[in-house]
């Protein structure tokens, strides 16, 4: 028997809160509130028709919900005091199509609610820790080794020792045997597995200190853990010779993938992330800048990011559990010989990148919250066809009604909505800026009376803050 999760309406939650002893009764299906969705619950799925999931068999669904168990994203909507905004009787907005395509009409009046619940709002699996090994993890070290697996460590050990052996051969031509035995040999000796784990631990601990490496290994000023694990010269030698791939074939592979040094490692890490956890109903697609000022062909400069210089990562994470689901490193422009690298090295368009980041979630009924770099009507329609909804801020240069882009004559915190199919666009003027957003999860012009924020933007802020905080 499989498990299925369905998003409850506000009316269903209100009924259960008012009658806490009726948790075993059938859930009430109110077609008028179908689109106002704020919570999920699990349901046994026996011989139900796959094609009718979430549609006509709602009368047989049961639930037992405790408001204290709401996820962060569900609780924020449960506490919001939402009201309907009167639509503007301004007729449809026309949006010019791309490259001569037919214009799109955005209505100012929301579409009538339908009884059939969208397949994009049905979650068919339970979120949380997944897998026997993850559930049996006894401490932090055991859990950590689920993501940095023995196979990954063995490959790093093998490649690093290859480089150390080459270094020993080079040093043997420069130093006498006596000097090698006394000074150099222990620095470039083969790395053992326990020594590698100690090095990894020191690298993690190093992140808590902002002093030079020499001070960390100083017996008088540095933490005792560093000098007790290994000497400074040995630490620096391992750091200098640490290798992840075959150096003999690197030059050929680099023409197709500038990130070839670490590509297999990132792919293996992503696979480990997927094995140990199943995401909740809401995930966040965003970008992160890992601070780095060393030499690197694809180091980027982003003025708006802390640190400004570093390695750019596209990340997918569970918005409710702060768990990273996938990471994709930006490795510069189009490769010289793309056929030499994997398909996910470079993407021809933003929709292609989004498809890669969420490909494991397609068909799952989840919501993807994203910022304006990723959000567009094309992305929204594409993911909706794969049973994924989106909520995201929009760049004003994207194809949206001009009426939503123009803040002139509008007061602060006044929301303007537009509807096209299952897409809902909203704009809200703020001091010195205009916030625009797009959603396929929300279908009514709802605004929170406490903050004057549209439900769409309230939902977006909640998802972003829950992941970044």
C-alpha positions as CSV (number, residue, x, y, z in Angstrom):
1,X,0.0,0.0,0.0
2,X,1.4,3.4,-1.0
3,X,1.0,6.7,0.8
4,X,-0.4,9.8,-0.7
5,X,-0.5,13.4,0.6
6,X,-3.2,15.8,-0.3
7,X,-3.3,19.6,0.4
8,X,-6.2,20.5,2.6
9,X,-8.4,23.6,2.1
10,X,-8.7,26.3,4.8
11,X,-12.3,25.2,5.3
12,X,-11.3,21.7,6.1
13,X,-8.7,22.9,8.6
14,X,-11.1,25.2,10.3
15,X,-13.6,22.4,10.6
16,X,-11.1,20.1,12.2
17,X,-9.9,22.8,14.6
18,X,-13.4,23.5,15.7
19,X,-14.2,19.8,16.2
20,X,-11.0,18.1,17.5
21,X,-12.8,14.9,18.3
22,X,-14.0,14.3,14.7
23,X,-10.5,13.4,13.4
24,X,-11.7,10.0,12.2
25,X,-14.6,11.3,10.1
26,X,-14.4,11.8,6.4
27,X,-12.9,15.1,5.4
28,X,-15.3,17.7,4.0
29,X,-14.8,18.5,0.4
30,X,-15.8,22.1,-0.2
31,X,-15.4,22.9,-3.9
32,X,-15.6,26.7,-3.4
33,X,-12.4,26.7,-1.3
34,X,-10.5,24.2,-3.4
35,X,-7.8,26.6,-4.5
36,X,-7.1,28.0,-1.0
37,X,-4.6,25.3,0.1
38,X,-2.6,25.4,3.3
39,X,-1.8,22.0,4.6
40,X,-1.2,18.4,3.6
41,X,-2.0,15.1,5.1
42,X,-1.3,11.5,4.4
43,X,-3.8,9.1,2.9
44,X,-3.8,5.3,2.2
45,X,-4.0,4.7,-1.5
46,X,-5.4,1.3,-2.3
47,X,-7.1,0.6,-5.6
48,X,-7.7,4.3,-6.5
49,X,-7.6,5.2,-10.1
50,X,-4.3,6.9,-11.0
51,X,-6.0,9.2,-13.5
52,X,-8.5,10.4,-10.9
53,X,-6.0,11.2,-8.2
54,X,-7.3,14.0,-6.0
55,X,-10.4,14.4,-8.1
56,X,-13.8,12.7,-7.5
57,X,-12.7,10.3,-4.7
58,X,-12.1,13.1,-2.1
59,X,-15.1,12.0,-0.1
60,X,-13.2,8.9,1.0
61,X,-10.2,10.8,2.4
62,X,-9.5,10.8,6.1
63,X,-7.0,12.8,8.2
64,X,-5.8,13.5,11.7
65,X,-4.1,16.9,11.9
66,X,-2.5,18.6,14.8
67,X,-1.8,22.3,14.1
68,X,1.4,22.0,16.2
69,X,2.7,19.7,13.5
70,X,2.4,22.2,10.7
71,X,5.5,22.8,8.6
72,X,6.8,26.3,8.5
73,X,5.3,27.0,5.1
74,X,1.9,25.7,6.2
75,X,1.9,27.5,9.5
76,X,2.5,31.0,8.0
77,X,-0.5,30.6,5.8
78,X,-2.6,29.3,8.6
79,X,-1.9,32.4,10.7
80,X,-2.4,34.9,7.8
81,X,-5.7,36.9,7.8
82,X,-6.4,36.7,4.0
83,X,-9.1,38.6,2.2
84,X,-10.2,38.7,-1.4
85,X,-9.3,41.8,-3.3
86,X,-12.0,43.2,-5.6
87,X,-10.9,42.7,-9.2
88,X,-10.4,45.6,-11.5
89,X,-12.9,45.8,-14.2
90,X,-10.4,46.9,-16.8
91,X,-10.8,44.1,-19.3
92,X,-8.0,41.7,-20.3
93,X,-4.4,42.8,-20.4
94,X,-2.6,42.1,-23.7
95,X,1.0,40.7,-23.6
96,X,2.8,40.7,-26.9
97,X,4.1,37.3,-27.9
98,X,7.8,36.6,-28.6
99,X,9.0,36.8,-32.1
100,X,5.7,37.5,-33.7
101,X,3.7,35.0,-31.7
102,X,0.1,35.6,-31.0
103,X,-0.6,38.0,-28.0
104,X,-1.6,36.5,-24.7
105,X,-4.6,37.8,-22.8
106,X,-4.4,38.1,-19.0
107,X,-7.7,38.5,-17.3
108,X,-8.3,40.8,-14.3
109,X,-11.0,38.4,-12.9
110,X,-9.9,35.1,-11.4
111,X,-11.1,31.9,-13.1
112,X,-14.0,30.1,-11.4
113,X,-13.0,27.4,-9.0
114,X,-13.2,23.8,-10.2
115,X,-14.2,20.8,-8.2
116,X,-11.3,18.6,-9.6
117,X,-8.2,19.3,-7.6
118,X,-5.0,19.9,-9.6
119,X,-2.7,17.0,-9.9
120,X,0.1,19.4,-9.1
121,X,-1.2,19.6,-5.5
122,X,-1.1,15.9,-4.7
123,X,2.0,14.7,-2.9
124,X,2.4,10.9,-2.9
125,X,5.2,10.3,-0.5
126,X,6.1,11.0,3.1
127,X,8.8,13.7,3.6
128,X,11.8,13.2,5.9
129,X,14.7,11.0,6.5
130,X,14.7,8.0,4.1
131,X,16.7,4.8,4.0
132,X,17.7,2.3,6.5
133,X,21.2,3.7,6.9
134,X,20.1,7.2,7.5
135,X,17.5,6.2,10.1
136,X,20.1,4.1,11.9
137,X,22.7,6.9,12.1
138,X,23.8,7.1,15.8
139,X,25.8,10.2,15.8
140,X,27.1,13.1,13.6
141,X,30.1,11.2,12.3
142,X,27.9,8.3,11.1
143,X,25.5,10.7,9.4
144,X,28.4,12.7,7.8
145,X,29.8,9.5,6.3
146,X,26.5,8.9,4.5
147,X,27.2,11.9,2.3
148,X,31.0,11.6,2.1
149,X,30.9,7.9,1.4
150,X,33.7,5.3,1.7
151,X,33.8,5.0,-2.1
152,X,34.3,8.8,-2.5
153,X,37.0,8.8,0.1
154,X,38.8,5.8,-1.5
155,X,38.9,7.6,-4.9
156,X,40.3,10.8,-3.3
157,X,42.9,8.7,-1.4
158,X,43.9,6.9,-4.6
159,X,44.3,10.1,-6.7
160,X,46.1,12.0,-4.0
161,X,48.6,9.2,-3.5
162,X,49.3,9.2,-7.2
163,X,50.2,12.8,-7.0
164,X,52.3,12.3,-3.9
165,X,54.2,9.6,-5.6
166,X,55.0,11.8,-8.5
167,X,56.1,14.5,-6.1
168,X,58.4,12.0,-4.3
169,X,60.0,11.0,-7.6
170,X,60.6,14.7,-8.4
171,X,62.1,15.5,-4.9
172,X,64.4,12.5,-5.2
173,X,66.1,14.1,-8.2
174,X,66.6,17.4,-6.2
175,X,67.7,16.1,-2.8
176,X,70.2,13.6,-1.6
177,X,68.9,10.4,0.0
178,X,69.9,11.6,3.4
179,X,68.0,14.9,3.0
180,X,65.0,13.0,1.6
181,X,65.0,10.6,4.6
182,X,65.4,13.5,7.2
183,X,63.4,16.3,5.7
184,X,61.2,15.6,2.7
185,X,60.0,12.0,2.8
186,X,57.5,12.3,5.7
187,X,56.0,15.4,4.1
188,X,55.2,13.6,0.8
189,X,54.6,10.1,2.2
190,X,51.5,8.2,1.0
191,X,48.3,9.3,2.6
192,X,46.4,6.9,4.8
193,X,42.6,6.7,5.2
194,X,42.7,7.7,8.9
195,X,45.0,10.6,8.0
196,X,42.7,11.8,5.3
197,X,39.7,11.8,7.7
198,X,41.8,13.8,10.1
199,X,42.7,16.2,7.4
200,X,38.9,16.6,6.5
201,X,38.1,17.2,10.1
202,X,40.8,19.9,10.4
203,X,39.4,21.6,7.2
204,X,35.9,21.7,8.7
205,X,37.3,23.0,12.0
206,X,39.4,25.6,10.1
207,X,36.2,27.3,9.0
208,X,35.6,28.5,12.5
209,X,38.8,30.5,12.7
210,X,39.9,33.5,10.7
211,X,43.6,33.3,11.6
212,X,46.5,32.1,9.3
213,X,47.2,28.3,9.2
214,X,50.5,28.9,10.8
215,X,48.8,30.3,13.9
216,X,46.4,27.3,14.1
217,X,49.3,24.9,14.5
218,X,51.2,27.2,16.9
219,X,51.4,25.4,20.3
220,X,51.0,28.7,22.2
221,X,48.2,30.4,20.2
222,X,46.4,27.7,18.2
223,X,43.8,25.2,19.2
224,X,45.3,22.0,20.6
225,X,43.3,19.9,18.2
226,X,45.4,21.0,15.1
227,X,48.9,20.2,16.4
228,X,47.6,17.0,18.0
229,X,46.3,15.7,14.7
230,X,49.2,16.4,12.4
231,X,52.1,18.8,11.8
232,X,51.7,22.0,9.9
233,X,54.0,21.0,7.1
234,X,52.2,17.7,6.6
235,X,48.8,19.5,6.6
236,X,50.1,22.0,3.9
237,X,51.5,19.1,1.9
238,X,48.2,17.3,1.8
239,X,46.4,20.5,1.0
240,X,48.8,21.1,-1.9
241,X,48.6,17.6,-3.3
242,X,44.9,16.8,-2.7
243,X,43.5,15.5,-6.0
244,X,40.1,14.1,-7.1
245,X,40.7,13.0,-10.7
246,X,43.1,11.5,-13.1
247,X,45.7,14.2,-13.9
248,X,46.8,12.3,-17.0
249,X,43.5,12.8,-18.8
250,X,42.5,16.1,-17.3
251,X,43.7,18.3,-20.1
252,X,41.5,16.5,-22.6
253,X,38.5,16.5,-20.3
254,X,38.8,20.2,-19.5
255,X,38.0,21.2,-23.1
256,X,34.5,19.8,-22.5
257,X,34.1,20.6,-18.8
258,X,36.1,23.3,-16.9
259,X,34.8,21.7,-13.7
260,X,36.2,18.2,-14.6
261,X,38.4,18.1,-11.6
262,X,35.4,17.7,-9.3
263,X,32.5,16.8,-11.5
264,X,32.3,13.1,-10.4
265,X,32.5,14.2,-6.8
266,X,29.6,16.7,-7.1
267,X,27.5,14.1,-9.0
268,X,28.2,11.5,-6.3
269,X,27.4,14.0,-3.5
270,X,24.1,14.8,-5.2
271,X,23.2,11.1,-5.4
272,X,24.0,10.7,-1.7
273,X,21.7,13.7,-0.9
274,X,18.8,12.1,-2.8
275,X,19.3,8.7,-1.1
276,X,19.0,9.9,2.4
277,X,16.0,12.3,2.4
278,X,12.7,12.9,0.7
279,X,11.7,16.5,0.5
280,X,8.5,18.1,1.8
281,X,5.8,19.7,-0.4
282,X,7.9,22.9,-0.8
283,X,11.4,23.2,-2.2
284,X,13.5,26.3,-3.0
285,X,15.6,26.9,-6.1
286,X,18.2,29.6,-5.6
287,X,21.9,30.5,-6.1
288,X,24.7,30.7,-3.6
289,X,28.2,32.2,-3.8
290,X,30.9,30.2,-2.0
291,X,33.6,32.7,-1.0
292,X,36.8,32.1,-2.8
293,X,39.6,34.4,-3.9
294,X,42.1,31.9,-5.2
295,X,43.0,31.1,-8.8
296,X,40.1,29.7,-10.8
297,X,38.9,30.0,-14.4
298,X,35.3,30.3,-13.4
299,X,35.5,32.4,-10.3
300,X,32.7,35.1,-10.5
301,X,32.2,38.5,-9.0
302,X,28.7,39.3,-7.7
303,X,28.4,42.7,-6.0
304,X,25.2,41.9,-4.3
305,X,26.5,38.7,-2.6
306,X,28.5,38.6,0.7
307,X,32.1,38.1,-0.1
308,X,31.5,39.2,-3.7
309,X,34.1,36.8,-5.2
310,X,33.7,33.1,-5.3
311,X,32.3,29.9,-6.9
312,X,28.6,30.3,-8.0
313,X,26.3,27.4,-7.2
314,X,22.7,26.7,-8.2
315,X,21.1,25.0,-5.3
316,X,17.8,23.1,-4.7
317,X,16.8,22.7,-1.0
318,X,13.8,21.7,1.1
319,X,12.3,24.9,2.3
320,X,10.8,23.3,5.5
321,X,13.8,21.2,6.6
322,X,16.8,23.3,5.4
323,X,18.1,20.2,3.6
324,X,20.0,20.6,0.4
325,X,18.7,18.3,-2.4
326,X,20.9,19.2,-5.3
327,X,23.8,21.5,-6.2
328,X,25.1,22.6,-9.6
329,X,28.4,24.5,-9.9
330,X,28.7,27.2,-12.6
331,X,31.8,26.5,-14.6
332,X,32.0,29.5,-17.0
333,X,30.8,29.9,-20.5
334,X,30.2,27.4,-23.3
335,X,32.9,24.7,-23.4
336,X,35.3,24.4,-26.3
337,X,34.2,20.8,-27.0
338,X,30.9,20.2,-25.3
339,X,30.8,16.6,-26.6
340,X,33.7,15.7,-24.3
341,X,31.7,16.7,-21.2
342,X,28.4,15.5,-19.6
343,X,25.2,17.0,-20.8
344,X,24.6,19.0,-17.6
345,X,27.8,21.1,-17.9
346,X,26.2,23.9,-19.8
347,X,22.6,24.8,-20.5
348,X,21.3,26.7,-23.5
349,X,18.5,28.4,-21.6
350,X,17.2,29.0,-18.1
351,X,14.3,26.5,-18.6
352,X,16.8,23.8,-19.4
353,X,18.7,24.6,-16.2
354,X,15.5,24.5,-14.1
355,X,14.5,21.2,-15.7
356,X,17.8,19.7,-14.7
357,X,17.6,21.0,-11.1
358,X,14.1,19.6,-10.5
359,X,14.2,16.5,-12.8
360,X,14.0,14.1,-9.8
361,X,10.9,15.9,-8.5
362,X,8.9,15.9,-11.7
363,X,5.5,14.3,-11.4
364,X,5.6,14.5,-7.6
365,X,3.1,17.4,-7.1
366,X,5.5,19.7,-5.2
367,X,5.9,23.4,-5.3
368,X,9.2,25.1,-6.4
369,X,9.9,28.6,-5.1
370,X,12.5,30.5,-7.1
371,X,13.9,34.0,-7.6
372,X,13.6,36.2,-10.6
373,X,16.6,34.7,-12.4
374,X,14.6,31.4,-12.9
375,X,11.0,32.6,-13.0
376,X,9.2,33.0,-16.4
377,X,5.9,32.0,-17.9
378,X,7.7,29.4,-20.0
379,X,9.2,27.8,-16.9
380,X,5.8,27.9,-15.1
381,X,4.0,26.2,-18.0
382,X,6.7,23.6,-18.5
383,X,6.8,22.6,-14.8
384,X,3.0,22.6,-14.5
385,X,3.0,20.0,-17.3
386,X,5.2,17.9,-15.0
387,X,2.9,18.3,-12.0
388,X,5.0,20.9,-10.3
389,X,3.8,24.4,-9.3
390,X,6.0,27.4,-8.9
391,X,6.0,30.6,-7.0
392,X,8.7,33.2,-7.9
393,X,9.5,36.8,-8.2
394,X,9.6,38.1,-11.8
395,X,12.0,40.3,-13.7
396,X,10.1,43.3,-15.2
397,X,11.7,42.6,-18.5
398,X,9.9,39.2,-18.8
399,X,6.6,38.9,-20.6
400,X,4.1,40.3,-18.2
401,X,1.2,42.7,-18.6
402,X,2.5,46.3,-18.8
403,X,-0.2,47.3,-16.3
404,X,1.6,45.3,-13.6
405,X,5.0,46.7,-14.4
406,X,4.0,50.4,-14.1
407,X,4.0,51.7,-10.5
408,X,2.9,55.2,-11.5
409,X,-0.3,56.4,-9.8
410,X,-0.3,53.4,-7.4
411,X,-0.1,53.6,-3.6
412,X,2.3,51.4,-1.6
413,X,1.1,47.9,-0.7
414,X,-1.7,47.9,-3.2
415,X,-1.8,44.7,-5.1
416,X,-2.8,44.3,-8.7
417,X,-3.6,40.8,-10.0
418,X,-3.8,39.2,-13.5
419,X,-4.8,35.7,-14.5
420,X,-4.0,33.5,-17.5
421,X,-5.0,29.8,-17.4
422,X,-3.4,28.4,-14.2
423,X,-1.0,31.3,-13.8
424,X,-1.5,34.2,-11.5
425,X,0.7,37.3,-11.6
426,X,0.7,40.0,-9.0
427,X,2.5,43.3,-8.5
428,X,2.9,45.3,-5.3
429,X,4.6,48.7,-5.1
430,X,7.0,49.2,-2.3
431,X,9.1,52.2,-1.3
432,X,11.5,52.8,-4.2
433,X,10.6,49.5,-6.0
434,X,7.9,47.4,-7.5
435,X,7.7,43.7,-6.6
436,X,6.2,41.4,-9.2
437,X,5.6,37.7,-8.8
438,X,4.2,34.7,-10.6
439,X,2.4,31.6,-9.2
440,X,0.8,28.5,-10.5
441,X,0.0,27.4,-6.9
442,X,-2.4,30.3,-6.1
443,X,-5.5,31.2,-8.1
444,X,-7.3,33.9,-6.1
445,X,-6.5,37.6,-5.4
446,X,-5.8,37.2,-1.7
447,X,-4.1,39.7,0.5
448,X,-3.0,39.5,4.2
449,X,-4.8,42.2,6.2
450,X,-2.0,42.3,8.7
451,X,0.9,43.1,6.3
452,X,-1.0,44.1,3.1
453,X,1.1,41.6,1.3
454,X,-0.4,39.4,-1.4
455,X,-0.6,35.7,-0.4
456,X,1.8,34.9,-3.3
457,X,4.5,37.2,-2.0
458,X,3.9,36.1,1.6
459,X,4.4,32.5,0.6
460,X,7.5,33.4,-1.4
461,X,9.1,35.3,1.5
462,X,8.3,32.4,3.9
463,X,10.0,29.9,1.6
464,X,13.1,32.0,1.1
465,X,13.5,32.9,4.7
466,X,13.0,29.3,5.9
467,X,15.9,28.2,3.7
468,X,18.2,31.1,4.2
469,X,17.7,31.7,7.9
